[in-house]
Amino acid sequence: MANYDPSAPDPFRAVVSSFLGLDLSRLPSETTRDDFVLETLYRGRMALHERRMRLQDGAAYRAIPRERFPSMVAWFAIEREAKSNKPTAEGGNMLDFPFAALAFYVDKVQVDKRVLNHVEAAARKNPFLDRIRANVFRSKDLKDLLSVLNSL
Protein backbone atom coordinates (compact mmCIF):
# COMPACT_ATOMS: atom_id res chain seq x y z
CA MET A 1 0.00 0.00 0.00
CA ALA A 2 2.05 2.83 -1.36
CA ASN A 3 -0.23 5.64 -0.05
CA TYR A 4 -0.58 4.32 3.52
CA ASP A 5 1.40 6.23 6.14
CA PRO A 6 1.27 4.46 9.55
CA SER A 7 2.74 7.52 11.29
CA ALA A 8 -0.15 9.73 10.13
CA PRO A 9 -2.84 10.69 12.67
CA ASP A 10 -5.55 8.09 13.16
CA PRO A 11 -8.85 9.63 11.94
CA PHE A 12 -10.91 7.45 14.32
CA ARG A 13 -8.91 8.66 17.31
CA ALA A 14 -9.28 12.24 16.14
CA VAL A 15 -13.07 11.95 15.79
CA VAL A 16 -13.44 10.23 19.17
CA SER A 17 -11.21 12.76 20.85
CA SER A 18 -13.02 15.78 19.43
CA PHE A 19 -16.59 14.42 19.64
CA LEU A 20 -16.39 12.89 23.12
CA GLY A 21 -13.71 15.18 24.49
CA LEU A 22 -11.55 12.25 25.53
CA ASP A 23 -7.83 12.48 26.05
CA LEU A 24 -6.92 9.14 24.53
CA SER A 25 -3.37 9.35 25.88
CA ARG A 26 -4.89 8.57 29.31
CA LEU A 27 -5.89 5.10 28.13
CA PRO A 28 -3.50 2.17 28.49
CA SER A 29 -1.60 1.08 25.41
CA GLU A 30 -3.58 -2.18 25.25
CA THR A 31 -6.94 -0.45 25.68
CA THR A 32 -9.98 -2.64 26.02
CA ARG A 33 -13.57 -1.73 25.33
CA ASP A 34 -14.11 -1.49 29.10
CA ASP A 35 -11.21 0.97 29.46
CA PHE A 36 -12.76 3.11 26.75
CA VAL A 37 -16.23 2.97 28.30
CA LEU A 38 -14.94 3.84 31.78
CA GLU A 39 -12.98 6.80 30.43
CA THR A 40 -16.06 7.96 28.51
CA LEU A 41 -18.20 7.68 31.66
CA TYR A 42 -15.60 9.60 33.64
CA ARG A 43 -15.40 12.30 30.98
CA GLY A 44 -19.18 12.67 31.01
CA ARG A 45 -19.25 12.89 34.81
CA MET A 46 -16.51 15.51 34.80
CA ALA A 47 -18.29 17.50 32.06
CA LEU A 48 -21.36 17.64 34.28
CA HIS A 49 -19.31 18.98 37.20
CA GLU A 50 -17.51 21.46 34.95
CA ARG A 51 -20.84 22.89 33.78
CA ARG A 52 -22.20 23.08 37.32
CA MET A 53 -19.05 24.84 38.55
CA ARG A 54 -18.90 27.04 35.45
CA LEU A 55 -15.45 25.77 34.53
CA GLN A 56 -14.05 25.72 31.04
CA ASP A 57 -15.00 22.52 29.19
CA GLY A 58 -12.38 19.87 29.87
CA ALA A 59 -10.58 21.81 32.62
CA ALA A 60 -11.30 19.40 35.48
CA TYR A 61 -11.07 16.35 33.23
CA ARG A 62 -7.59 17.31 32.05
CA ALA A 63 -6.42 18.17 35.57
CA ILE A 64 -7.77 15.20 37.54
CA PRO A 65 -7.31 11.57 36.54
CA ARG A 66 -10.15 9.26 37.54
CA GLU A 67 -7.83 7.34 39.89
CA ARG A 68 -7.81 10.43 42.15
CA PHE A 69 -11.53 10.18 42.97
CA PRO A 70 -12.27 7.56 45.62
CA SER A 71 -15.90 7.34 44.54
CA MET A 72 -14.89 6.68 40.92
CA VAL A 73 -12.38 4.03 41.98
CA ALA A 74 -15.09 2.35 44.06
CA TRP A 75 -17.80 2.68 41.41
CA PHE A 76 -15.65 1.14 38.69
CA ALA A 77 -14.33 -1.62 40.99
CA ILE A 78 -17.88 -2.63 41.92
CA GLU A 79 -18.83 -2.48 38.24
CA ARG A 80 -15.92 -4.77 37.31
CA GLU A 81 -16.92 -7.21 40.02
CA ALA A 82 -20.48 -7.32 38.75
CA LYS A 83 -19.27 -7.95 35.19
CA SER A 84 -17.10 -10.82 36.35
CA ASN A 85 -20.17 -12.58 37.77
CA LYS A 86 -22.75 -11.72 35.15
CA PRO A 87 -21.96 -10.86 31.53
CA THR A 88 -25.16 -8.83 31.07
CA ALA A 89 -25.59 -5.72 33.20
CA GLU A 90 -28.69 -5.21 35.26
CA GLY A 91 -30.53 -1.91 34.94
CA GLY A 92 -30.10 -1.13 38.62
CA ASN A 93 -26.32 -1.07 38.27
CA MET A 94 -26.46 2.42 36.78
CA LEU A 95 -27.70 3.83 40.08
CA ASP A 96 -26.71 1.22 42.65
CA PHE A 97 -22.95 1.27 42.13
CA PRO A 98 -22.41 5.05 42.16
CA PHE A 99 -24.77 5.19 45.14
CA ALA A 100 -22.75 2.53 47.01
CA ALA A 101 -19.59 4.52 46.26
CA LEU A 102 -21.03 7.36 48.36
CA ALA A 103 -20.16 5.23 51.37
CA PHE A 104 -16.77 6.96 51.31
CA TYR A 105 -18.48 10.22 52.26
CA VAL A 106 -21.45 9.27 54.46
CA ASP A 107 -21.89 7.16 57.58
CA LYS A 108 -24.01 4.39 56.11
CA VAL A 109 -25.55 3.42 52.78
CA GLN A 110 -28.29 0.81 52.56
CA VAL A 111 -27.93 -1.49 49.56
CA ASP A 112 -29.55 -4.69 48.37
CA LYS A 113 -27.98 -8.13 48.74
CA ARG A 114 -26.62 -8.14 45.18
CA VAL A 115 -24.76 -4.85 45.61
CA LEU A 116 -23.49 -5.85 49.05
CA ASN A 117 -22.02 -9.04 47.58
CA HIS A 118 -20.29 -7.07 44.81
CA VAL A 119 -18.90 -4.56 47.33
CA GLU A 120 -17.57 -7.36 49.52
CA ALA A 121 -15.89 -9.08 46.56
CA ALA A 122 -14.38 -5.79 45.33
CA ALA A 123 -13.08 -5.00 48.84
CA ARG A 124 -11.39 -8.41 49.05
CA LYS A 125 -9.46 -7.55 45.88
CA ASN A 126 -8.71 -3.93 46.81
CA PRO A 127 -8.12 -3.03 50.49
CA PHE A 128 -8.76 0.63 49.62
CA LEU A 129 -12.44 -0.33 49.44
CA ASP A 130 -12.61 -1.67 53.01
CA ARG A 131 -14.04 1.65 54.16
CA ILE A 132 -16.92 1.30 51.75
CA ARG A 133 -17.51 -2.24 52.93
CA ALA A 134 -17.73 -0.99 56.50
CA ASN A 135 -20.29 1.67 55.54
CA VAL A 136 -22.69 -0.31 53.35
CA PHE A 137 -25.31 -2.53 54.87
CA ARG A 138 -28.34 -4.58 54.03
CA SER A 139 -31.38 -4.72 56.23
CA LYS A 140 -33.88 -7.54 56.12
CA ASP A 141 -36.71 -5.53 57.59
CA LEU A 142 -37.60 -2.25 59.25
CA LYS A 143 -36.31 -3.46 62.63
CA ASP A 144 -32.83 -4.07 61.14
CA LEU A 145 -32.89 -0.68 59.45
CA LEU A 146 -33.87 1.09 62.67
CA SER A 147 -31.12 -0.73 64.54
CA VAL A 148 -28.48 0.55 62.11
CA LEU A 149 -29.88 4.07 62.13
CA ASN A 150 -30.01 4.15 65.94
CA SER A 151 -26.37 3.09 66.10
CA LEU A 152 -25.25 6.25 64.27
C-alpha positions, 0 to 999 in steps of 0.5 A: 500500500504505497499511499498508507502512512502508519505515522499519520494521525488516526482519523478514528482517534481524532473523531473520538477525541473531538466528539467525546472530548476524551484524552486518549493518551490517558488510556493504556496502550492495550486499551480494552472496550471497558477501558474506553467505556470507563474513560467515557463515563468519567469524561461525562461525569466531569463535564457535568461537574464542569458545567455546574461549577462554570469551569471551562470545558475539559478543565477538570477532566484534564487536571484530575485523573479518575484514579484520584476520585475515591468514589470513581475508583469504588464505582468502577471496581464494583462495576468490574466485580459485577461484570465478572459474575454476570456478563449482562448488566442489570438496569439497577447497576447504573444507580446502585454502584455510584450510590454505594460509592457514596459510602466513602463520604457518608456514615451508612448506605443501605444497599440490596444483597446483590450490591453488598455481595459485589462490594464485599468481593471488590473489597477483598481484591482492593483493600482501599475499598474496606471503608466502603464495605464498613459503611454499606449494609443490608437490612432484612426488615424495618427493625434491622434498618432502625437498629443501624440508624439508631447506632449512628 
